[in-house]
Amino acid sequence: MIELLASRYTYVLMFVLLGIGIYMTIASENLVKKLIGVNLFQTAIFLFFISMAYIDVEGASAPIVPHHGEPGEVMVASPLPQVIVLTAIVVGIALTAVGLALIIRIYSEYGTLREDTLREVRADE
């Protein structure tokens, strides 16, 4: 069991990041901590995609087909998950920027970032 976990450590790290991200998103009352939890969750998903694209076979190489080999003979990793993760990272950065802008606006309007206090203030309006 330990050998399996040692050989697949990226999956263990992915589940740890996934759990921490979900816990921070659900359990935290602070909006900044919730946004950090969403970012950790996104990072876990990125790690999962990259781990799934990894080929652990002797002789496997980067997705560059050499001149001497036929395209069907060479064992290469698929570049598609890497492209998807790169696009998702850009979307995640944009999501974080918009979230931080909204958090700054909420703080300037209400003076707090606690979710329970914001619900009370909104109920009084």
Secondary structure, 3 states (H helix, E strand, C coil): CHHHHHHCHHHHHHHHHHHHHHHHHHHCCEHHHHHHHHHHHHHHHHHHHHHHHCCCCCCCECCCCCCCCCCCCCCECCCHHHHHHHHHHHHHHHHHHHHHHHHHHHHHHHCCCEHHHHHHHHHHC
